[in-house]
Structures are given as C-alpha cells and as structure tokens.
Amino acid sequence: MKGPLLNWRSMRSKPVAILGDGVSGRGVRRLLETLKWEGRVFDEKGELFDEYAAKSSSVIVISPGFRKDHPWVRLALDYKKILLTELDFAFCFLSSPIVSITGTNGKTTLTSLLAHIWDKLHKPFVSAGNIGLSLSEAVASGIDPRATVFLETSSFQAERLSNLKPRSVLWTNFSDDHLDHHSSMEDYFLAKANLLNQCSGCSWVGESVAKGFKELRLKMPEACKVISRFEGKGLPLPENHFLSTYPQRENLALAHAFCQSESIGERIFFSLIKDYRGYDHRLKKIAELEGVSFWNDSKATNFAATLSACESMEGDIFWIGGGRSKGGNLNSFVESIVKKIRKAFLFGEVSHRMKGLFDERSFPNEICQSVEEAVGKAYGSEVAPSTILFSPGFASFDTHCNYAERGKKFMEVVFDLKNKLHGTTQECFT
C-alpha cells in the first residue's frame, strides 16, 4: 500500500463516495468489493452527491469526465476530504510498473502495439485505462507484480493526477482537441503535461509536444527525450503495412525508442511487429472499386488526425467528414484541408458551418444527410476520385453511439455498393 491510503484498513468504517457511474466508477466499485470496503455511487442520472454524502465519506473518487469546477468536486474540497482520481485510487493498490501513454492521436495504437510486442516476447503485461479496461478493474482482477501495465491515459484522466507515478511516459503528439472540456489549448496541454511531472523515470515525446513546450514557454523535464517520426520508404516492414502509413510512423518511432530502452534490439523489434494489424477504424483501406479506393478512418475525431490521413493519400481525394464539434479552430482546419482534397462531402451537426467556410473559398462541397448519401455522391461524381476517405474529424455522438459504430456504418455502405455493382463483397477486404 502507498500514498494517501496507506492506512486504508482503518478508513473502512466510512464508505468511499464514487462520483460517476461509467467505466471508471464501476471499476472502483469492483476494487472496493475485493477490499471489503463499502462504496456508494453518485451520478447525475441517479443518486445525487450532497453535503451529507460528503461528510459521511472517508474518501471521494472522481471519474475522468468531471471538470475541475464541478460543484461536486468543490463540495468534496470544501469538506477537506481525500479526493482521488480513479487512476490515483487504483495506484494505491498496485505494485506493478506503469508505462503511461498519451497524445491527441495515436495513443490507442501505441498502447496496443507495445502490448503486441510484450505478448510476442512472452513478457507479462496488462493494457488498461482509456483503452477500455479501467485500471481499478484491472487491479481488482489481480495483476502480476512483474507485469508491465500499459496505461492509455487521456487528458481527462491526467489533469488531476496526484498519486500515480508512471515509471515511463510516452506522449505521441499534441494538437487541437477536447476544447469543449478544457478551457484553452494551454489548459489541455498542461493536463497532459501533468503526466510528465508525475513520471518517476524516463519519458519520450513527439516533435509537436516539444513545440508545445516551446510555444507556451514551459520547461520540458530533463529526463524527457524528443523523438522524430520515421521518414522515407526504407522501413523493414511488409508492403502496405499499417504502421508504414504517415500517421503511424510517429507511433512506430516512439515504440522503437521505448523498446530500445528496454534492451529490445532493432532487428528483433521489426520482426515482432510484422504481423501487427492495429485496431479497426484507424485509416485502413477496406475496398477498391473500379480504380477507386475506400479508406475507413472513423477513429479520426479531431482535425490533426484527419489532416494526417490526407497526407497518406495520393491522387484526387474525395473527403467525407463532419459530426459534432469538440471546439478548435474550424477556419484554420478548412484552410488546411482544402490544400489536400479535391472535394468535401459534409454530414452531421457541423455540416452547415463547414459549408459556409468552404463556400467562402469557392471550394467544391456538398451537404449530405447521411454517410450512405455521402458515399453515393462521392462515388457517383462526374470527376472520378482516386480515393474516398472517410475521416470525419469530429465526434460521432450526433449521429452514432461512438466512432466504431460510425465506422461500421461506412463499411456496410461501401460493401453494399460493391455488392450492387458486382454481386459480391468477397474482394472488399485488402
């Protein structure tokens, strides 16, 4: 045991208040059950947290979605209670080393890539955090003390960390995102930078992160190394490998640097990742129809991801994008993307705002009522596209439950189109 819960057994006379009944909150409740410690869940859709709940709790654990100025958070602070994030709480009961992985884009891929390498080497590991399994749930299930915990960490999870001490941190990149939650770009940057402050060992960051430190006139920790993405075509990987695409070369370089620090040589490193395929809905070619390639990049929920996807394409790109805004400079995004695409097909809540910006530049665009309509219009255009790129650049919650459902819809539409034209979907997957 460590940190503020060193004497946790004597604290069990009062329950733990869990603010939020999402993945993190349920993980805390599961961990408390293994500790035989009562936990009470408070959620805005269920039981509300009030003064009595604050006074009668021994510890208060907050889920990542709570803003720093949330009334429940202020109430906990007013009563001077021990206030921990879900990650901080879980860390009190964890003895395994943590490698924390964050970034505006690429953190899920980098987390799963390192897990793939550890699995190939038969080294014990656990993947947790923003990747799906909360750290509390993982601790409750039992973790080998020798196992490495690859912890995908969002800015929401990182900003209030005070107890968790990663052994290593990998920060892929930094750009506009989540400005509907963070008050500014600086606030968003500082939330992620808190991970470096908490790190007990070495850290590795991408070039855009180093640029962020410079622009904000912040000092980068001395144990932090800046890693440049791999350039050129000389990577020892199979042709058209997922990790050889432009967006993934940054993840690849960071994974390579980290593995070198773990005494994994270059030859072994590249041999281990040859069969790595990545997660679904992350810039994958799903079909080719009469010379037109269809790419699914539904995971692109911010501007930087979409622009990186465009960098990977050749020929005339017909871009399908839109959704719900998360903040950020929309005008700057349009100014950048018109240099990379031939035509835009827009859907979702932001479509009319986007159309206005494209129209100001006299750039070809159409508003579509659905992904199906966008695919049909793009493929049926008078000027044949080389590539139809589904890389929305915005959140999915206006039209779909999540990016995965949105990506599946795009794939279904493309496969239906091919089936109608050729009577088969056998050759869709590439």
N, C-alpha and C positions, 0 to 999 in steps of 0.2 A: 504494500500500500504506500501511496505517496501523495504529496500535495495537501490541499485543504481537507481531505477526507482521511487523513492518517488515523484518526480515532473514530472511524465511521461506525464501529460497533456500538459505541456509547451514544451515537446520534440517532440510533434506530427507534428511540422512544417516540420520535415525531416523524411524520411521513415526509417524503420528498414530493414537492409540487412540480409537475411536468407541464410546461407551457407549450401546448401544441400536440395534436394527435395524429401527426403524419408519420413518415418512416422513422424519423429520429425519435419522436416521442414514444412510439411503440417499442423501439429498441431499448430505450431507457427503462421502460416498464418491464420488459423481459429480463434485463440485467438485474433489476431490483428484486424480481421474483427469485432469481438464483441466490441472492444475498439475504432473502427472507426479510426484506425491508419494504414497508408499505409505500406505495406510490399512488398519487392522485393526479389524474389527468384533467387539465383545464384547456378548453378550446372554445373559440368564439361561436362555434356551432353546437356546443354542448354546455358543460358546466363552466361558469364564468369565474375568473380569479378575482377575489376581493380582499379587503383588509383582514377579515378573519382567516382566510386561507393563507395569507402571507404570514400572519402572526403565528399560526399553528404549524408551520412547516419548518423542518430542520435545514433543508437545502432546496434551492429552486433551480431547476434545469430548463433552459430555454432552447427551443428549436431554432434552426437557422433562419427561418422566414421572418422572425421578429425583428423589427427595426430597433435601433438603439433608443429611439424616443418613444417607443410603445408605452402606453400607460401602465401595463402590467409590469414591464421592466422597471419603470420608475418606481412603482409601488414596492417591488422587491428591494430596490436600493434604499428607499425611504425607511424600510424596516431593518436595514443593515443585515440582511440575510446573506448566506453564502450563495452567490449567483454564478452558475457554471453553464457553459455551452454543453451540448450533448457530447462533443468530442473531448472536452476537458473532463467531464464526468467519467466517461469510459476510460480515459487515460489513467485515472487514479487506480484502476484495477487491471492494468496491463503492464507486462514486463517485457514484451517483445519490442524490437526496434521498429520505428516508423519511418518510412520514406514518403513524404508528403508531396503530392503532385498537383499543381495548379496551373492556371492560364486562362486567357479569354477563350482560346480554342486549343484543341488537341489533348486536353488532359485525360479524357477517357481513353483515347487511343494509346497514349503513352503509358497509362496505368496498365491497360490490358497487354501491351507489348512487353513490359517488364515482367508481368505475371507469366506470359507465354515463355519467356526466356528462363525464368526460375523453374517453371514446370518442366521444361526440356532438360534442365540440369538436375532435376530431382531434388531441388532445394525447397525446404518448407516455406510457404508463403500464404498470405491471405490478402484478398482485394476487398476494400471496404470504402465507406464514405459516400461521396456523391455518385459513385458508380452503381449504387443500388442497395447494398447491404450496409446498414449503419454500423459504425464502429461499436456501439453498445451491443447491438445484436451479435456481432462477431465475438466480442468478449464473453457474452453470455453463453455462446455455443462452445467456448473453450478454444484457446489459441496456444499452440506450442511456443514456449518461451524462446525457442531458437528460430521461429518463423519470422520472416520479414513481412511487415504489414505495409502494403502499397495502398496509401490513403489518398484517393482523389478528393481534393478539397476545393470547394467553391469559395468565392469571396464572401458569401453569406456565412459560411462556416468559419472562415479565417478571421473575420474582422474583430471578434470579441474573444479570441483565444487568449488565455492567461496561464493555463496549466500545462497543456500538451506541449511536449518538446520533441519535435521530429529529429531523428538522427541526421536526415538529409532532406533537402527540398529541391525539387525541380520545377521551375516556373517557365512555361513554354513561351508565352508571348503576352502582349498587352495592347488592347485597343478598345474602342467604344463598346460598351455593353452594360446592361443592368442599371442604366441611369434612371429607370423608374423606381429603383430601390435606393441606390446611393445618391447622395445629394449633388455630387460632382464627379468629374473624372479623377480629380485628386483624391477624393474620398474613396472611390473604387480602387485606385492604385494602392492607397495606404492600407485598405482592408487586406489585400493580397500580400503586401509587404510585411504585414504583421507576422506572416509565416517565417520570413527570414529572421525576424527579431527573436522568434521562439526557437529557431533551429540551434541544436547543440553541436552540429558538425559542419560539414561542407554543403554548399548549395550551388546549383547551376541554373543560369537564366539565359533566355534568348536575347537577341540583339534589341528587340523592341522594348524589352524590360529595362535594359541598360539605358536606352534612350529616354525612357520614362523617368528614371532616377535623375538623369542629367537635366531634363526639361523642368522637373519640379525642384531642382537644386537640393536633392536629397543625397546623403552619403550611402553608397552601397556597402554592405558588410564586407569586411576584409576576406572572409572565407568564401566569398561568392565569385564564381567563375562565369564569364560570358562565353556562350557557345554560338557559333555561326552555323546556319543551316548548310547542309551538304549541297554543293552546286555541281553542274556538269552531268555527264551521262556515264561516268565510269564506275558506278556502284556495282559491286559484285552481287547482284540480285537478278532473279529471272526477269525476262522481258515483261513489261507492263505490270510489274509487282506493285501492289497497293502502296507500299512505303516509298516507291520511287517517284510518286507524283509530287508536284511542287509543294502543296500544303504539308505533306508528311515528311519532307526532308528535314524540317526543323525538329520534329519529334524523333526522327531517326538519329540526328546528331546528338541530341540530349541523351537519348538512351545509350548511345555509343560511349559518350563521355562518362556517364554514370557507371556503365559496365566495366570500363577500363579501371575506374577507381576500385572496383570490386574484383580486380585481377582476372577479368574475362577478356582474353586477347581478341584482336580484330578478326582473325580467321574464324575462330570459334563463334564470335558474335554474329557474323554474317551467315554462317552455316545454320545457326539456331533460328534465325528469323525468316529463312526462305519460305517456310510454309505458313507464316503468319498471314491471316486474311483480314483482320480488322473487324470492327462492328458493322452491322448493317446501316444503311442510310448515310454513309460517310463517303461521298464522292466515289461512286462505283458505276462503271459502265454496265447497264443492265440489258441493253438490246441494241441491235443495229438493223435498220430497215431501209432498204434501197439507198444505201450510202449515208444515211442519217444516223448518228449515234445518239443514244439516250442515256443521260447520266443522272443518277439519283444522289442528291446531296442534301436530303431533308434535314440532316443534323445541323446544317448551317443556319443558325438562329441569330447571327449578327453580321454586320457589314464586312468585317475583316475576313470571315470565313467565306463569304460569297465572292469577294474580290480575289481571294487566294484560289478559289475553284476556277474562276475565269482565267487566271494565269496559267492553269494547267491545260486549257483547251486550245485547239488550233482551228483555223478556218472561221466561217461565219457562225457565231454563237447566238442562238435564239434563247433568251433567258426568261424563265418562268419564276417570278418572285412575288413576295408580299406576305401579309399576315398581320400580327398585332405588334405595334411599336413597343420597344423597350427603352425609348429615349435615344439620344445620339444625334449627330448632325446629318440629317436626311439630305440636305442640299449638297453637302460635301460628298456623300455616298453616290448620289446621282451623277455629280460631276466626274467622279472616278469611273463609274461603271460604263458610262456612255463611250469611254475610250476603249472598252474591251469587248462590247457586244454589238450585234447588228440590229436587234430589235428586242423590245421588252413586252412580256405578257404578264399583266398585273392582276392579282386577286387579293381578297381579304380587306381588313379594315383600313389599311394604309393605301389602298389602290388609288383612290381619288387624289390624295395628296401627292402620291408619286406621279400620277399622270400629269398634274399641273407642272411639276418640275421638269418632266421630260418634254412637255409641250413648250415650255419656256426656251428650251434648247432646240426646238424643232426636230426632236429625235423620235423615230418611229416607235409607237407603243399602242397597246390595246388593253382595255379593262375586260377581264373575264369573270364570270360569276362562279366558276369552279375550276378545280385542277383539270378535270376532264375537258372542259371547254378550252382551257389554255393549251393543252397538249394538241387537241384537234386543230386549233387555229395555227399553232406553230408549225405543225407538220404539213398543213394544207396551204401554207403561204405561197404566194407567187414566186418569191425568191426562195429557192430551196436552201434550208440551213445545212451546215455541216454537222452541227451539234445542237441538240435541245438539252439545255442544262436546267434542271430543277434544283435550284439552290436558293431557297426563299429569302434568307437574310433577316427574317423576323420571327417572333414567337408564333407558335402554332395554335394558341388557345382560342382564337376567334373562330376557327373552322374545324379543328380537330382536338382530340384529347391530349396529344403530345406529338413530338416530331416523328416518332416511329409510326404512328397511325397515319400521319400525313404522307410519309414515305411509302408506306404500303399502298395507299390510295394511288399515288403516282405510278407505282409499278403495275398495279392492276389495270390502270387505264392504258398504259403502254402495251401490256401483254394482250389486252382486249383488241387494241388497234391492230397489232400484228396478226392476231387470230382472224380478224375480219378480212384482212387483206390476203393472208396466205393459208388460213385454216389450221395453223399450228402455232404453238408457243415453244416448241421443242428447242429452238436455237436462240431463245431470248437471253439466256444467261451466258456471259462471257467472262 
